[in-house]
Amino acid sequence: MDARDCLLIGAPVQSGASQPGCLMGPDALRTAGLAEALADLGHRVTDLGNAAPVDMSPPAHRNDAIHDLGETAGWCASLQDRARAAMADGALPVFLGGDHSLSLGTVPGVAAHAASDGRPQFVLWLDAHPDFHTLDSTRSGNLHGTPVAYFTGQPGFQPWLPAPAATVPAAHVAMLGIRSVDAAEQTGLREAGVTVHDMRSIDELGIIRPLTAFLDRVRAADGALHVSLDVDFLDPGIAPAVGTTVPGGATFREAHLVMELLHDSGRVTSLDVVELNPFLDERGRTAALMVDLVASLMGKRVMDRMTRSY
């Protein structure tokens, strides 16, 4: 494959989650050898270190369940700027999370660059959850459950969060692996027109058909494609280091197949790797798996893999 310029940008966000530990995610991915894995594939890798939130003081929200709103808003603003700047460099940014609220910033940032480039932005959401709550609908108050509603332009986020630098049409979002959806999210997803492939759909149709259909749409539109990979897309039996485990996730081979098909498409322009909580891991096995999946997306093949000794 052609060598790419890859930018690693850490986003040690945990304000959107309920359990501490995600702030260690970026360094766990580094320790597991992400930069080295990409360099071994011939890519040019620059680690830009960790981003930091800006100071924000939004007004209190009427939903008393919401916590850490100011810090999450600060991350949203910071990462929108960092993502847009990273795309302007012509590189492929890999945002190392951190909880999934980081996508409040990364997706609008990359979408703003795509708009300035005259290209439509698409998003592939690999997750057990659709993260389609609004500030009013969330009962947990965990803002990692809101990014897709936010970046698709659903109402009710301002003035508490910064206005998105750009939004992504809901019809340009596809979700794979969904298996935990609240009632409010079901209604919102249906009304917005997001394409959702839950695990029953994958069990019935396989994972290739829905993914290739989406990639065909991205290709036909000459779109930019942001992939947001949540640890809980995977079955917790192979990836335990996440605070939101939901049984019945993607298998090792299904996940690698997704990554390999994404690589074959040549459409991926940016990537989130989120919700890795090293505090919940077992001897680094989840971090190592996430690095391996990113390597598959960037060109590593089955024939390249050696037997491991544990």
C-alpha positions as a Markdown table, in Angstrom:
| # | Residue | x | y | z |
|---|---|---|---|---|
| 1 | Met | 0.0 | 0.0 | 0.0 |
| 2 | Asp | 1.0 | 3.6 | -0.4 |
| 3 | Ala | 2.8 | 5.1 | 2.7 |
| 4 | Arg | 0.7 | 7.6 | 4.6 |
| 5 | Asp | 1.6 | 10.5 | 6.9 |
| 6 | Cys | -0.1 | 9.5 | 10.2 |
| 7 | Leu | -0.5 | 11.9 | 13.1 |
| 8 | Leu | -1.2 | 10.5 | 16.5 |
| 9 | Ile | -3.1 | 12.9 | 18.7 |
| 10 | Gly | -3.9 | 11.9 | 22.3 |
| 11 | Ala | -7.1 | 13.0 | 23.8 |
| 12 | Pro | -7.1 | 11.8 | 27.5 |
| 13 | Val | -10.8 | 12.6 | 28.0 |
| 14 | Gln | -12.8 | 10.9 | 30.7 |
| 15 | Ser | -15.2 | 13.6 | 31.7 |
| 16 | Gly | -17.9 | 12.1 | 29.4 |
| 17 | Ala | -17.8 | 8.7 | 31.1 |
| 18 | Ser | -18.9 | 7.3 | 34.5 |
| 19 | Gln | -15.8 | 5.4 | 35.4 |
| 20 | Pro | -12.3 | 6.8 | 35.7 |
| 21 | Gly | -9.4 | 5.3 | 33.7 |
| 22 | Cys | -10.0 | 6.4 | 30.1 |
| 23 | Leu | -7.5 | 9.3 | 30.5 |
| 24 | Met | -4.8 | 6.5 | 30.5 |
| 25 | Gly | -6.0 | 5.3 | 27.1 |
| 26 | Pro | -3.7 | 7.3 | 24.8 |
| 27 | Asp | -0.5 | 6.2 | 26.7 |
| 28 | Ala | -1.7 | 2.6 | 26.8 |
| 29 | Leu | -2.0 | 2.6 | 23.0 |
| 30 | Arg | 1.4 | 4.1 | 22.7 |
| 31 | Thr | 2.9 | 1.6 | 25.1 |
| 32 | Ala | 1.2 | -1.2 | 23.1 |
| 33 | Gly | 3.3 | -0.1 | 20.1 |
| 34 | Leu | 0.9 | 1.8 | 17.9 |
| 35 | Ala | 3.5 | 4.1 | 16.4 |
| 36 | Glu | 5.9 | 1.2 | 15.8 |
| 37 | Ala | 3.1 | -0.9 | 14.2 |
| 38 | Leu | 2.3 | 1.8 | 11.7 |
| 39 | Ala | 6.0 | 2.5 | 11.0 |
| 40 | Asp | 6.6 | -1.2 | 10.3 |
| 41 | Leu | 3.9 | -0.9 | 7.6 |
| 42 | Gly | 5.9 | 1.9 | 6.0 |
| 43 | His | 3.9 | 4.8 | 7.2 |
| 44 | Arg | 5.5 | 8.0 | 8.4 |
| 45 | Val | 4.3 | 8.5 | 12.0 |
| 46 | Thr | 4.4 | 11.7 | 14.0 |
| 47 | Asp | 3.1 | 11.7 | 17.6 |
| 48 | Leu | 1.8 | 15.2 | 18.5 |
| 49 | Gly | 1.4 | 14.3 | 22.1 |
| 50 | Asn | -1.8 | 14.9 | 24.1 |
| 51 | Ala | -4.3 | 17.7 | 23.5 |
| 52 | Ala | -5.8 | 19.6 | 26.5 |
| 53 | Pro | -9.2 | 21.1 | 27.0 |
| 54 | Val | -9.7 | 24.9 | 26.8 |
| 55 | Asp | -11.4 | 26.7 | 29.7 |
| 56 | Met | -15.2 | 26.8 | 29.3 |
| 57 | Ser | -17.9 | 27.9 | 31.7 |
| 58 | Pro | -21.2 | 26.9 | 30.1 |
| 59 | Pro | -24.4 | 27.7 | 32.0 |
| 60 | Ala | -25.9 | 24.9 | 34.2 |
| 61 | His | -28.3 | 22.7 | 32.3 |
| 62 | Arg | -31.8 | 21.8 | 33.4 |
| 63 | Asn | -30.9 | 18.1 | 33.3 |
| 64 | Asp | -29.4 | 17.6 | 36.7 |
| 65 | Ala | -27.9 | 14.2 | 35.7 |
| 66 | Ile | -25.3 | 15.8 | 33.4 |
| 67 | His | -21.9 | 15.9 | 35.0 |
| 68 | Asp | -18.6 | 17.6 | 34.0 |
| 69 | Leu | -20.3 | 19.7 | 31.4 |
| 70 | Gly | -17.6 | 22.5 | 31.4 |
| 71 | Glu | -14.7 | 20.1 | 31.0 |
| 72 | Thr | -16.4 | 18.2 | 28.2 |
| 73 | Ala | -17.3 | 21.5 | 26.4 |
| 74 | Gly | -13.6 | 22.4 | 26.7 |
| 75 | Trp | -12.5 | 19.2 | 25.1 |
| 76 | Cys | -15.1 | 19.7 | 22.4 |
| 77 | Ala | -13.7 | 23.1 | 21.5 |
| 78 | Ser | -10.1 | 22.1 | 21.7 |
| 79 | Leu | -10.5 | 18.9 | 19.6 |
| 80 | Gln | -12.5 | 20.7 | 16.9 |
| 81 | Asp | -9.5 | 23.0 | 16.4 |
| 82 | Arg | -6.9 | 20.2 | 16.6 |
| 83 | Ala | -8.8 | 18.0 | 14.2 |
| 84 | Arg | -9.3 | 20.7 | 11.6 |
| 85 | Ala | -5.6 | 21.6 | 11.8 |
| 86 | Ala | -4.5 | 18.0 | 11.5 |
| 87 | Met | -6.6 | 17.5 | 8.4 |
| 88 | Ala | -5.1 | 20.7 | 6.8 |
| 89 | Asp | -1.7 | 19.0 | 7.0 |
| 90 | Gly | -2.8 | 16.4 | 4.5 |
| 91 | Ala | -2.1 | 13.6 | 7.0 |
| 92 | Leu | -4.4 | 10.9 | 8.4 |
| 93 | Pro | -5.0 | 11.8 | 12.1 |
| 94 | Val | -5.5 | 9.0 | 14.6 |
| 95 | Phe | -7.2 | 10.4 | 17.7 |
| 96 | Leu | -6.3 | 8.3 | 20.8 |
| 97 | Gly | -9.0 | 8.3 | 23.4 |
| 98 | Gly | -10.2 | 8.8 | 26.0 |
| 99 | Asp | -14.0 | 8.3 | 26.1 |
| 100 | His | -16.3 | 8.7 | 23.2 |
| 101 | Ser | -17.2 | 12.3 | 24.0 |
| 102 | Leu | -14.0 | 13.2 | 22.2 |
| 103 | Ser | -16.0 | 12.7 | 18.9 |
| 104 | Leu | -17.9 | 15.9 | 19.9 |
| 105 | Gly | -14.7 | 17.6 | 18.7 |
| 106 | Thr | -13.0 | 15.3 | 16.2 |
| 107 | Val | -15.9 | 14.7 | 13.9 |
| 108 | Pro | -17.0 | 18.4 | 13.5 |
| 109 | Gly | -13.3 | 19.3 | 13.0 |
| 110 | Val | -12.6 | 16.8 | 10.2 |
| 111 | Ala | -16.0 | 17.6 | 8.7 |
| 112 | Ala | -15.1 | 21.3 | 8.6 |
| 113 | His | -12.0 | 20.5 | 6.6 |
| 114 | Ala | -14.0 | 18.3 | 4.2 |
| 115 | Ala | -16.4 | 21.1 | 3.6 |
| 116 | Ser | -13.6 | 23.5 | 2.8 |
| 117 | Asp | -12.2 | 20.9 | 0.4 |
| 118 | Gly | -15.6 | 20.6 | -1.3 |
| 119 | Arg | -16.1 | 16.9 | -0.2 |
| 120 | Pro | -19.0 | 15.4 | 1.7 |
| 121 | Gln | -18.1 | 13.9 | 5.1 |
| 122 | Phe | -19.2 | 10.4 | 6.1 |
| 123 | Val | -18.9 | 8.6 | 9.4 |
| 124 | Leu | -18.7 | 4.9 | 10.2 |
| 125 | Trp | -19.6 | 4.4 | 13.9 |
| 126 | Leu | -18.3 | 1.1 | 15.3 |
| 127 | Asp | -19.9 | 0.8 | 18.7 |
| 128 | Ala | -22.3 | -1.1 | 20.9 |
| 129 | His | -24.2 | 2.1 | 21.4 |
| 130 | Pro | -25.5 | 4.7 | 19.0 |
| 131 | Asp | -24.6 | 7.6 | 21.2 |
| 132 | Phe | -27.6 | 9.6 | 20.0 |
| 133 | His | -28.8 | 11.1 | 23.2 |
| 134 | Thr | -29.3 | 14.9 | 23.5 |
| 135 | Leu | -28.6 | 16.9 | 26.7 |
| 136 | Asp | -32.2 | 16.6 | 27.6 |
| 137 | Ser | -32.7 | 12.9 | 26.9 |
| 138 | Thr | -29.6 | 11.5 | 28.7 |
| 139 | Arg | -30.6 | 9.8 | 32.0 |
| 140 | Ser | -27.1 | 8.8 | 33.0 |
| 141 | Gly | -25.7 | 12.3 | 32.3 |
| 142 | Asn | -22.6 | 10.7 | 30.7 |
| 143 | Leu | -21.9 | 12.9 | 27.7 |
| 144 | His | -20.0 | 10.1 | 25.8 |
| 145 | Gly | -23.6 | 9.1 | 24.9 |
| 146 | Thr | -24.3 | 12.3 | 22.9 |
| 147 | Pro | -21.7 | 12.9 | 20.1 |
| 148 | Val | -23.7 | 11.5 | 17.1 |
| 149 | Ala | -26.7 | 13.6 | 18.0 |
| 150 | Tyr | -24.4 | 16.6 | 18.4 |
| 151 | Phe | -22.5 | 16.3 | 15.1 |
| 152 | Thr | -25.5 | 15.5 | 13.1 |
| 153 | Gly | -27.0 | 18.8 | 14.1 |
| 154 | Gln | -29.8 | 17.7 | 16.5 |
| 155 | Pro | -31.2 | 20.6 | 18.5 |
| 156 | Gly | -30.6 | 21.5 | 22.2 |
| 157 | Phe | -26.8 | 21.5 | 22.5 |
| 158 | Gln | -26.2 | 25.3 | 22.5 |
| 159 | Pro | -25.2 | 27.3 | 24.5 |
| 160 | Trp | -23.9 | 24.5 | 26.6 |
| 161 | Leu | -21.5 | 23.1 | 24.0 |
| 162 | Pro | -19.8 | 25.1 | 21.3 |
| 163 | Ala | -21.5 | 25.1 | 18.0 |
| 164 | Pro | -20.1 | 22.4 | 15.7 |
| 165 | Ala | -17.6 | 23.7 | 13.2 |
| 166 | Ala | -19.5 | 21.6 | 10.7 |
| 167 | Thr | -22.2 | 19.0 | 10.9 |
| 168 | Val | -22.5 | 15.6 | 9.1 |
| 169 | Pro | -25.9 | 14.8 | 7.5 |
| 170 | Ala | -27.5 | 11.9 | 9.4 |
| 171 | Ala | -27.9 | 10.1 | 6.1 |
| 172 | His | -24.0 | 10.1 | 5.9 |
| 173 | Val | -23.7 | 8.1 | 9.1 |
| 174 | Ala | -23.6 | 4.3 | 9.3 |
| 175 | Met | -23.5 | 2.3 | 12.5 |
| 176 | Leu | -22.2 | -1.3 | 12.9 |
| 177 | Gly | -22.4 | -3.5 | 15.9 |
| 178 | Ile | -25.2 | -1.7 | 17.8 |
| 179 | Arg | -26.7 | -3.8 | 20.6 |
| 180 | Ser | -27.7 | -1.4 | 23.4 |
| 181 | Val | -30.2 | 1.4 | 22.4 |
| 182 | Asp | -32.3 | 3.5 | 24.8 |
| 183 | Ala | -35.9 | 4.3 | 23.8 |
| 184 | Ala | -35.2 | 8.0 | 23.2 |
| 185 | Glu | -32.3 | 7.1 | 20.9 |
| 186 | Gln | -34.4 | 4.7 | 18.9 |
| 187 | Thr | -36.9 | 7.5 | 18.2 |
| 188 | Gly | -34.2 | 10.0 | 17.3 |
| 189 | Leu | -32.3 | 7.6 | 15.0 |
| 190 | Arg | -35.5 | 6.7 | 13.1 |
| 191 | Glu | -36.5 | 10.4 | 12.7 |
| 192 | Ala | -33.0 | 11.5 | 11.7 |
| 193 | Gly | -32.5 | 8.7 | 9.2 |
| 194 | Val | -29.2 | 7.2 | 10.5 |
| 195 | Thr | -28.3 | 3.8 | 9.0 |
| 196 | Val | -28.1 | 1.3 | 11.9 |
| 197 | His | -26.9 | -2.3 | 11.6 |
| 198 | Asp | -27.3 | -4.0 | 14.9 |
| 199 | Met | -25.8 | -7.3 | 15.8 |
| 200 | Arg | -28.9 | -9.2 | 14.7 |
| 201 | Ser | -28.6 | -7.7 | 11.3 |
| 202 | Ile | -24.9 | -8.8 | 11.2 |
| 203 | Asp | -25.9 | -12.3 | 12.4 |
| 204 | Glu | -28.4 | -12.5 | 9.6 |
| 205 | Leu | -26.6 | -10.8 | 6.7 |
| 206 | Gly | -22.9 | -11.0 | 7.7 |
| 207 | Ile | -20.7 | -8.0 | 8.2 |
| 208 | Ile | -19.5 | -7.6 | 4.6 |
| 209 | Arg | -22.8 | -6.7 | 2.9 |
| 210 | Pro | -23.8 | -3.6 | 5.0 |
| 211 | Leu | -20.2 | -2.3 | 5.2 |
| 212 | Thr | -19.6 | -2.6 | 1.4 |
| 213 | Ala | -22.9 | -1.0 | 0.7 |
| 214 | Phe | -21.9 | 2.0 | 2.8 |
| 215 | Leu | -18.4 | 2.2 | 1.3 |
| 216 | Asp | -20.0 | 2.1 | -2.1 |
| 217 | Arg | -22.0 | 5.2 | -1.2 |
| 218 | Val | -18.8 | 7.0 | 0.1 |
| 219 | Arg | -16.9 | 6.1 | -3.0 |
| 220 | Ala | -19.7 | 7.3 | -5.3 |
| 221 | Ala | -19.8 | 10.7 | -3.6 |
| 222 | Asp | -16.0 | 10.9 | -3.4 |
| 223 | Gly | -16.5 | 11.4 | 0.3 |
| 224 | Ala | -14.1 | 11.7 | 3.2 |
| 225 | Leu | -14.6 | 8.9 | 5.7 |
| 226 | His | -14.1 | 9.2 | 9.5 |
| 227 | Val | -14.1 | 5.9 | 11.4 |
| 228 | Ser | -14.9 | 6.0 | 15.1 |
| 229 | Leu | -13.8 | 2.7 | 16.7 |
| 230 | Asp | -15.1 | 2.1 | 20.3 |
| 231 | Val | -13.6 | -0.8 | 22.3 |
| 232 | Asp | -17.2 | -2.0 | 23.1 |
| 233 | Phe | -17.8 | -2.7 | 19.4 |
| 234 | Leu | -15.9 | -5.8 | 20.2 |
| 235 | Asp | -17.1 | -8.7 | 22.4 |
| 236 | Pro | -16.0 | -8.2 | 26.0 |
| 237 | Gly | -14.6 | -11.7 | 25.9 |
| 238 | Ile | -11.7 | -10.4 | 23.7 |
| 239 | Ala | -11.7 | -6.8 | 24.8 |
| 240 | Pro | -12.5 | -6.4 | 28.5 |
| 241 | Ala | -10.9 | -2.9 | 29.0 |
| 242 | Val | -14.1 | -0.8 | 28.7 |
| 243 | Gly | -16.5 | 0.5 | 31.2 |
| 244 | Thr | -19.6 | -0.1 | 29.1 |
| 245 | Thr | -19.4 | -3.8 | 28.3 |
| 246 | Val | -22.3 | -5.3 | 26.3 |
| 247 | Pro | -22.2 | -9.1 | 25.5 |
| 248 | Gly | -22.5 | -10.3 | 21.9 |
| 249 | Gly | -20.0 | -7.9 | 20.2 |
| 250 | Ala | -17.9 | -8.4 | 17.1 |
| 251 | Thr | -15.5 | -11.3 | 17.1 |
| 252 | Phe | -11.8 | -11.1 | 16.5 |
| 253 | Arg | -12.2 | -12.1 | 12.8 |
| 254 | Glu | -15.2 | -9.9 | 12.2 |
| 255 | Ala | -13.4 | -6.9 | 13.6 |
| 256 | His | -10.3 | -7.5 | 11.5 |
| 257 | Leu | -12.4 | -8.1 | 8.4 |
| 258 | Val | -14.0 | -4.7 | 8.9 |
| 259 | Met | -10.6 | -3.1 | 9.2 |
| 260 | Glu | -9.3 | -4.9 | 6.1 |
| 261 | Leu | -12.3 | -3.9 | 4.0 |
| 262 | Leu | -11.8 | -0.3 | 5.2 |
| 263 | His | -8.2 | -0.4 | 4.1 |
| 264 | Asp | -9.2 | -1.9 | 0.7 |
| 265 | Ser | -11.6 | 0.9 | 0.1 |
| 266 | Gly | -8.9 | 3.6 | 0.3 |
| 267 | Arg | -11.5 | 6.0 | 1.7 |
| 268 | Val | -10.6 | 6.4 | 5.3 |
| 269 | Thr | -9.3 | 9.9 | 6.1 |
| 270 | Ser | -9.4 | 10.0 | 9.9 |
| 271 | Leu | -9.8 | 7.7 | 12.8 |
| 272 | Asp | -10.9 | 7.7 | 16.5 |
| 273 | Val | -9.8 | 4.9 | 18.9 |
| 274 | Val | -11.9 | 5.3 | 22.0 |
| 275 | Glu | -13.1 | 4.0 | 25.4 |
| 276 | Leu | -9.9 | 2.1 | 26.2 |
| 277 | Asn | -9.8 | 1.9 | 30.0 |
| 278 | Pro | -6.4 | 0.3 | 30.9 |
| 279 | Phe | -7.5 | 0.1 | 34.6 |
| 280 | Leu | -10.0 | -2.6 | 33.4 |
| 281 | Asp | -7.6 | -4.4 | 31.1 |
| 282 | Glu | -5.9 | -7.8 | 31.5 |
| 283 | Arg | -2.2 | -7.6 | 31.0 |
| 284 | Gly | -2.7 | -5.1 | 28.2 |
| 285 | Arg | -4.6 | -7.5 | 25.9 |
| 286 | Thr | -7.2 | -5.0 | 24.9 |
| 287 | Ala | -4.7 | -2.3 | 24.1 |
| 288 | Ala | -2.7 | -4.8 | 22.0 |
| 289 | Leu | -5.8 | -5.8 | 20.1 |
| 290 | Met | -6.8 | -2.2 | 19.3 |
| 291 | Val | -3.3 | -1.6 | 18.0 |
| 292 | Asp | -3.6 | -4.7 | 15.8 |
| 293 | Leu | -6.9 | -3.5 | 14.5 |
| 294 | Val | -5.5 | -0.1 | 13.6 |
| 295 | Ala | -2.7 | -1.9 | 11.8 |
| 296 | Ser | -5.2 | -3.9 | 9.8 |
| 297 | Leu | -7.0 | -0.7 | 8.8 |
| 298 | Met | -3.6 | 0.6 | 7.7 |
| 299 | Gly | -2.6 | -2.4 | 5.6 |
| 300 | Lys | -1.5 | -5.3 | 7.7 |
| 301 | Arg | -2.7 | -8.6 | 6.3 |
| 302 | Val | -3.4 | -12.1 | 7.7 |
| 303 | Met | -0.2 | -13.3 | 6.0 |
| 304 | Asp | 1.8 | -10.7 | 7.9 |
| 305 | Arg | 0.8 | -12.1 | 11.3 |
| 306 | Met | 3.1 | -14.3 | 13.4 |
| 307 | Thr | 2.2 | -16.6 | 16.2 |
| 308 | Arg | 2.4 | -14.9 | 19.6 |
| 309 | Ser | 3.8 | -16.4 | 22.8 |
| 310 | Tyr | 2.0 | -15.4 | 26.0 |
